[in-house]
Amino acid sequence: MTVIDYYRDQLLRPSLDRIAEQPTRALQRAECLRETLDYGLWRSLYKAINKAKTVLGKGMITHKLKQIWSQTPEQHLETQLAIYYMMAVTVQACIMTLGQAYYRFDEAKNLEIELYRTYEDERLMLDVNIMDLAHQQIEKNYSDSALAIASWKDDYINPIAREMAELGDTIRESIVHDTLDVSAFKIKADQLSAEAYSKLPML
């Protein structure tokens, strides 16, 4: 199977089928939005792994990829992500074009989609940044500092990260069902981000 065959038969066509299978136009629109948002997450993964500065930082993303592609050797995960990312971007562009033509994806909805993308970018980068810092401390032989960072992550970041993931899921469904309160979302997202980073200088 070629890359084009995989893109068409395993990604684009199933997405279009899931949209077409919905019994009403409103549900088709919701599914079209859901597909658009889900394919955008591959961009966030790709950006995060390329922004990571250290092996530990990249490891936060490869760990997630290993859960998706359990049979892929770890050394090939980053390459596989790059290939999948390029296909996902193309599928997402097709689905968004469909949404704009048939399902009232207007400028306001496009801004909501971009807001969700940006939030997911920042959410993934939180873990990456922390592990980059831990790696840098290890390289400087500050093992105690690296351990403090790891402990801080377990005690403070992981609970906040779970809350951020839950917020992401809530926002995704709010966009799909046209119930997003942008101001409330921004307040909550900023609050979680500030809470996560506030204790870092104390380490």
C-alpha positions in Angstrom: 0.0 0.0 0.0 1.4 3.4 -1.0 1.2 6.5 1.2 -1.5 7.9 -1.2 -3.5 4.7 -0.9 -3.2 4.8 2.9 -4.2 8.5 3.0 -7.2 7.9 0.8 -8.5 4.5 2.1 -7.5 4.6 5.8 -7.9 8.3 6.7 -9.9 10.4 4.3 -12.6 7.9 3.2 -13.4 6.6 6.7 -13.7 10.2 7.9 -16.1 11.1 5.1 -18.1 7.9 5.7 -18.4 8.8 9.4 -19.8 12.2 8.5 -22.2 10.8 5.8 -23.5 8.1 8.1 -25.0 10.7 10.5 -28.8 10.8 10.0 -29.3 14.6 10.0 -27.5 17.6 8.6 -26.9 18.9 12.2 -25.3 15.6 13.2 -23.2 15.6 10.0 -22.0 19.0 10.8 -21.1 18.0 14.4 -19.2 14.9 13.1 -17.4 17.1 10.5 -16.3 19.4 13.3 -15.2 16.5 15.5 -13.1 15.0 12.6 -11.5 18.5 12.0 -10.5 18.9 15.6 -9.2 15.3 16.0 -6.9 15.6 13.0 -5.6 18.8 14.3 -4.1 17.0 17.3 -1.5 15.4 15.0 -0.2 18.9 14.3 0.2 19.5 18.1 2.1 16.2 18.5 4.4 17.0 15.6 5.1 20.6 16.8 5.8 19.3 20.4 8.3 16.7 19.4 10.1 19.2 17.1 10.2 21.9 19.8 11.6 19.5 22.4 15.2 20.4 23.3 16.3 17.1 24.9 15.9 13.3 24.8 13.6 13.5 27.9 11.5 16.2 26.3 11.0 14.2 23.1 10.4 11.1 25.3 7.1 12.7 26.6 5.8 12.6 23.0 7.3 9.3 21.9 5.6 7.7 25.0 2.2 8.9 23.7 3.1 7.6 20.2 4.1 4.2 21.6 0.6 3.9 23.0 -0.8 4.5 19.5 1.7 2.5 17.5 2.7 -0.2 19.9 4.3 -2.4 17.1 6.6 0.4 15.8 10.2 0.4 17.1 10.9 3.4 19.2 13.6 4.7 16.9 11.1 5.0 14.1 8.3 6.7 15.9 9.4 10.3 15.1 9.6 9.5 11.4 6.2 7.8 11.4 4.7 10.8 13.1 6.1 13.1 10.4 4.6 11.0 7.7 1.2 10.7 9.5 1.2 14.4 10.3 1.5 15.3 6.6 -1.4 13.0 5.8 -3.5 14.3 8.7 -3.0 17.9 7.6 -4.2 17.1 4.1 -7.2 15.2 5.4 -8.0 18.0 7.8 -7.9 20.6 5.0 -10.3 18.5 2.9 -12.7 18.1 5.8 -12.6 21.8 6.6 -13.3 22.7 3.0 -16.3 20.4 3.1 -17.4 22.1 6.4 -17.1 25.5 4.9 -19.0 24.6 1.8 -21.8 22.6 3.3 -21.9 22.9 7.1 -21.6 26.6 7.9 -18.0 26.7 9.1 -17.8 30.4 9.3 -14.9 32.7 10.5 -16.1 32.5 14.1 -16.0 28.7 14.0 -12.6 28.7 12.3 -11.3 30.9 15.2 -12.7 28.4 17.7 -10.9 25.6 15.9 -7.7 27.6 16.0 -8.2 28.3 19.7 -8.5 24.6 20.4 -5.3 23.9 18.4 -3.4 26.5 20.3 -4.6 25.1 23.6 -3.6 21.6 22.7 -0.1 22.9 21.6 0.4 24.5 24.9 -0.9 21.6 26.9 1.5 19.1 25.2 4.4 21.6 25.6 3.9 21.8 29.4 5.2 18.2 29.9 7.9 18.6 27.3 9.2 21.8 28.9 9.4 20.2 32.3 11.3 17.2 31.1 13.6 19.4 29.0 14.5 21.2 32.2 15.1 18.0 34.1 17.4 16.7 31.4 19.3 20.0 31.4 19.8 19.7 35.1 21.1 16.2 34.8 23.6 17.3 32.1 24.9 19.9 34.5 25.2 17.2 37.2 22.5 18.8 39.3 21.0 15.4 40.1 19.2 16.7 43.2 17.6 19.5 41.1 16.5 17.0 38.5 15.0 14.8 41.1 13.2 17.8 42.6 11.8 18.6 39.2 10.6 15.0 38.7 9.0 15.1 42.1 7.4 18.5 41.5 6.0 17.1 38.2 4.4 14.1 40.0 3.0 16.2 42.8 1.9 19.3 41.0 2.0 19.0 37.2 0.4 15.6 36.7 -2.9 16.6 38.5 -3.0 19.9 36.6 -2.2 18.1 33.3 -5.2 15.8 33.9 -7.4 18.8 34.5 -6.1 20.5 31.4 -6.8 17.3 29.4 -10.4 17.3 30.8 -10.8 21.0 29.8 -9.6 20.1 26.3 -12.2 17.4 26.0 -14.9 19.8 27.3 -13.9 22.5 24.8 -13.8 20.1 21.9 -17.4 19.0 22.6 -18.4 22.6 23.1 -17.1 23.6 19.7 -18.8 20.6 18.1 -22.1 21.5 19.6 -21.8 25.3 19.2 -21.9 26.0 23.0 -18.3 27.4 23.5 -18.0 30.3 25.9 -14.6 31.7 24.6 -14.1 34.1 27.6 -14.8 31.4 30.2 -12.5 29.0 28.4 -9.6 31.5 28.2 -9.9 32.4 31.9 -9.8 28.7 32.9 -7.0 27.8 30.5 -4.9 30.8 31.7 -5.5 29.8 35.3 -4.3 26.3 34.8 -1.3 27.3 32.9 -0.3 29.9 35.5 -0.8 27.4 38.3 1.4 24.8 36.5 4.3 27.2 35.9 4.1 29.3 39.1 6.2 26.9 41.3 8.9 26.2 38.8 11.2 29.1 39.8 11.2 27.8 43.3 12.9 24.6 42.4 
